[in-house]
Amino acid sequence: MKVRIIRQPLGTVSGVTLSRYRPGEVYDIPAILAEYLVMERFAMLEMRDRDRPPGPFLVERRQAR
């Protein structure tokens, strides 16, 4: 699950040190950790998929003159 860190998390969860996650960065992490970070307002779900190629609706269309 992808999340964007919005404020610096502190401490550890199940042996994972949270201080390595930096505000503004997007991480693909296990769902249980992502849910915890979102619930504690350290992160928000990242809904954008930057790796996906543009679909046909994003292709520029030029009008014939």
N, C-alpha and C positions, 0 to 999 in steps of 0.2 A: 504494500500500500504506500502511495506517495504522499508525503506531507511536506509543507513548507514551515520551517521553524520561524516563529514570530517573536519569541523572546528566549533568552538564554536559559535552558533547563539546567538544574543543578541536582546533584545526588546520583544515586544508582537505582536501577530497577532490575531485579533478577540478575545481579552481577554485571549489568551493562552500565558503564559510566556515561551519564548524559551530557557531561561538559564538552564532549567532542562534537556535539551538534551545534552549528553556528546559525544565528539569526539571518534570515534572507536566503538560506540555502534550501534546496529540495533534496530529500532523501527517500529512497525506496526501502522501507523497513518492514519487519513483521507486523501484521495487523494488530496484535495485542499491544505492542509498544506504541504504534501509531494511535490507537484508541486512547491509551493513557495520556500521551502528549497532547492530544486534542482536548480531552476531558479536563486536563489541568491548565489548559490555555497556553501551552508552550508552542503549539503548532496548529495549523489548519490543513485540511485536506487539499491536496493539489489536484485540481480537476483538469488542467490543461495537459495535452499530450504533445509535447514538442517534437517527438520523433515521428509522428504520423505525417505522411505526405499530404499536401492539400487535396481536398476533394474537388469534384467538378464544379461545385457551387462557389469555390474560391478563385477559379480561373477567370482572368480578366476577359471581358467580352467587349469588343469594339463594335460600334454601330457603323454600318455602311453609310457613306454619304453620297 
